């Protein structure tokens, strides 16, 4: 079964509410006569299929909580999707996945460079190629601080609203691995977020500026638990890269 967002949803035949929560479940392609509505709240395991891609999911159940569909400057359909994994007994967010991908084959991909793969402010990165308007193949291990403001994107705002509504606790600081794969006809960015306070029982990060954070690149190695956690995540990220690449543009 192929889970995808479909170009056909822009026909105007769907209710306003349905447009906000719709995902198309397809047996193949985007043919209108093969689709049925997906109304949110579903749980995925193993992999999440979007457009021409199969995104691998770490073990456990992943809840679909937010998305947006949009078009690039050339009019090609893309989507951003947020999946979350929650420890319901403790009411705490353990992991998250943010996926951005094209939904149909693109005649000519003109993606900008992956900014995170050019950044020096990361724990680790592996760049095979990262060219403007050309193939891209890179990944980084970096950090994320949860904030919301006037420039917060729709998916992040929806995700935070979901967490607040469910009274799910989430960390101020998270470690994430971001993968970027681009060819002449496809684009996929996948970001896996991890809560070190949950997985490694590391003390809660203080709500301070990045330069004063105990997770800052210049100081985290002084803490044996943080240093070991980052090394563990480097190993996992390198191994997981092969699985992400295997699911890129399968069709």
VOSEVO-905574 format. One record per residue (C-alpha): residue number from 1; residue in three letters; x, y, z. Coordinates in steps of 0.5 Angstrom, whole numbers, plus 500, padded with zeros to 3 digits. Layout:
BEGIN
R    n  res   px   py   pz
R  NUM  ALA    X    Y    Z
...
REM end
This chain:
BEGIN
R    n  res   px   py   pz
R    1  UNK  500  500  500
R    2  UNK  503  507  498
R    3  UNK  501  513  503
R    4  UNK  502  519  499
R    5  UNK  499  526  498
R    6  UNK  496  527  491
R    7  UNK  495  533  486
R    8  UNK  488  531  486
R    9  UNK  486  534  492
R   10  UNK  486  541  490
R   11  UNK  480  539  485
R   12  UNK  476  543  490
R   13  UNK  471  537  491
R   14  UNK  473  536  498
R   15  UNK  470  540  505
R   16  UNK  474  545  508
R   17  UNK  475  541  514
R   18  UNK  477  535  510
R   19  UNK  482  539  506
R   20  UNK  486  540  513
R   21  UNK  486  533  515
R   22  UNK  486  529  509
R   23  UNK  492  524  507
R   24  UNK  491  520  501
R   25  UNK  492  512  501
R   26  UNK  493  510  495
R   27  UNK  494  503  492
R   28  UNK  499  506  486
R   29  UNK  500  513  484
R   30  UNK  495  519  484
R   31  UNK  489  516  480
R   32  UNK  483  519  483
R   33  UNK  479  512  483
R   34  UNK  484  509  487
R   35  UNK  484  513  493
R   36  UNK  480  514  500
R   37  UNK  481  519  505
R   38  UNK  485  518  511
R   39  UNK  483  523  517
R   40  UNK  489  523  521
R   41  UNK  490  520  528
R   42  UNK  493  513  524
R   43  UNK  499  510  527
R   44  UNK  505  507  523
R   45  UNK  510  502  524
R   46  UNK  516  500  520
R   47  UNK  516  505  514
R   48  UNK  512  511  512
R   49  UNK  511  512  504
R   50  UNK  510  519  501
R   51  UNK  510  520  494
R   52  UNK  515  516  491
R   53  UNK  519  515  497
R   54  UNK  519  510  503
R   55  UNK  521  513  509
R   56  UNK  524  508  515
R   57  UNK  521  508  522
R   58  UNK  525  506  528
R   59  UNK  522  501  532
R   60  UNK  515  502  535
R   61  UNK  508  506  533
R   62  UNK  509  513  530
R   63  UNK  503  517  530
R   64  UNK  501  522  524
R   65  UNK  500  529  528
R   66  UNK  501  534  523
R   67  UNK  502  536  515
R   68  UNK  502  541  510
R   69  UNK  501  541  502
R   70  UNK  504  546  498
R   71  UNK  507  547  491
R   72  UNK  514  550  489
R   73  UNK  515  555  484
R   74  UNK  515  551  478
R   75  UNK  508  548  481
R   76  UNK  510  541  483
R   77  UNK  506  539  489
R   78  UNK  510  537  496
R   79  UNK  508  536  503
R   80  UNK  511  536  510
R   81  UNK  509  531  515
R   82  UNK  510  530  522
R   83  UNK  510  523  526
R   84  UNK  511  523  533
R   85  UNK  512  517  538
R   86  UNK  510  518  545
R   87  UNK  511  514  552
R   88  UNK  503  514  554
R   89  UNK  505  512  561
R   90  UNK  509  518  562
R   91  UNK  506  523  558
R   92  UNK  512  525  555
R   93  UNK  515  525  547
R   94  UNK  520  521  546
R   95  UNK  522  522  539
R   96  UNK  519  525  532
R   97  UNK  520  525  525
R   98  UNK  519  531  520
R   99  UNK  519  529  513
R  100  UNK  519  533  507
R  101  UNK  518  530  500
R  102  UNK  516  531  493
R  103  UNK  509  528  491
R  104  UNK  510  527  484
R  105  UNK  516  526  479
R  106  UNK  519  533  478
R  107  UNK  521  535  471
R  108  UNK  527  538  473
R  109  UNK  529  539  480
R  110  UNK  532  546  482
R  111  UNK  533  545  490
R  112  UNK  537  550  493
R  113  UNK  543  547  497
R  114  UNK  541  544  504
R  115  UNK  543  549  509
R  116  UNK  544  544  515
R  117  UNK  549  541  511
R  118  UNK  553  547  510
R  119  UNK  553  549  517
R  120  UNK  559  548  522
R  121  UNK  555  548  528
R  122  UNK  553  541  528
R  123  UNK  556  535  532
R  124  UNK  557  531  526
R  125  UNK  556  531  518
R  126  UNK  557  527  512
R  127  UNK  557  531  505
R  128  UNK  557  527  499
R  129  UNK  555  532  495
R  130  UNK  551  539  496
R  131  UNK  550  543  490
R  132  UNK  545  548  488
R  133  UNK  540  546  483
R  134  UNK  544  539  482
R  135  UNK  544  532  486
R  136  UNK  545  533  494
R  137  UNK  547  527  498
R  138  UNK  548  529  506
R  139  UNK  547  528  513
R  140  UNK  548  532  519
R  141  UNK  547  530  527
R  142  UNK  545  537  530
R  143  UNK  541  540  536
R  144  UNK  534  543  536
R  145  UNK  531  548  541
R  146  UNK  523  548  541
R  147  UNK  521  555  541
R  148  UNK  515  558  537
R  149  UNK  514  565  535
R  150  UNK  511  569  529
R  151  UNK  516  565  524
R  152  UNK  514  558  526
R  153  UNK  512  554  520
R  154  UNK  505  551  520
R  155  UNK  507  544  521
R  156  UNK  511  546  528
R  157  UNK  505  550  530
R  158  UNK  500  544  529
R  159  UNK  505  539  533
R  160  UNK  506  544  539
R  161  UNK  498  545  539
R  162  UNK  497  537  539
R  163  UNK  502  536  544
R  164  UNK  499  542  549
R  165  UNK  492  539  547
R  166  UNK  494  532  549
R  167  UNK  498  534  555
R  168  UNK  504  531  553
R  169  UNK  511  534  556
R  170  UNK  517  535  551
R  171  UNK  524  537  552
R  172  UNK  526  544  551
R  173  UNK  532  541  547
R  174  UNK  533  535  543
R  175  UNK  538  532  538
R  176  UNK  536  530  531
R  177  UNK  539  527  525
R  178  UNK  537  530  518
R  179  UNK  538  527  511
R  180  UNK  538  530  505
R  181  UNK  537  527  498
R  182  UNK  536  530  491
R  183  UNK  536  528  484
R  184  UNK  534  531  478
R  185  UNK  527  529  479
R  186  UNK  526  528  487
R  187  UNK  527  531  493
R  188  UNK  527  528  500
R  189  UNK  529  531  507
R  190  UNK  528  527  513
R  191  UNK  529  529  520
R  192  UNK  529  524  526
R  193  UNK  529  528  533
R  194  UNK  531  524  540
R  195  UNK  529  526  547
R  196  UNK  536  525  551
R  197  UNK  532  526  557
R  198  UNK  528  520  556
R  199  UNK  532  516  552
R  200  UNK  539  517  556
R  201  UNK  536  520  563
R  202  UNK  540  526  562
R  203  UNK  538  532  566
R  204  UNK  533  537  563
R  205  UNK  537  542  559
R  206  UNK  536  549  562
R  207  UNK  532  554  558
R  208  UNK  538  559  556
R  209  UNK  541  561  550
R  210  UNK  545  557  546
R  211  UNK  552  559  547
R  212  UNK  550  558  555
R  213  UNK  547  551  554
R  214  UNK  551  545  556
R  215  UNK  550  542  550
R  216  UNK  554  547  546
R  217  UNK  559  544  541
R  218  UNK  565  547  545
R  219  UNK  563  544  552
R  220  UNK  558  538  552
R  221  UNK  564  533  551
R  222  UNK  566  535  559
R  223  UNK  560  531  561
R  224  UNK  561  524  560
R  225  UNK  554  522  559
R  226  UNK  552  527  554
R  227  UNK  559  525  550
R  228  UNK  557  518  550
R  229  UNK  550  520  548
R  230  UNK  553  524  542
R  231  UNK  557  518  540
R  232  UNK  552  513  540
R  233  UNK  547  518  536
R  234  UNK  553  519  531
R  235  UNK  554  511  530
R  236  UNK  546  510  529
R  237  UNK  546  516  524
R  238  UNK  551  513  520
R  239  UNK  548  506  520
R  240  UNK  541  509  519
R  241  UNK  543  513  513
R  242  UNK  543  507  508
R  243  UNK  536  505  510
R  244  UNK  534  512  508
R  245  UNK  537  512  502
R  246  UNK  535  505  500
R  247  UNK  527  508  500
R  248  UNK  529  514  496
R  249  UNK  525  515  490
R  250  UNK  523  508  489
R  251  UNK  518  508  484
REM end
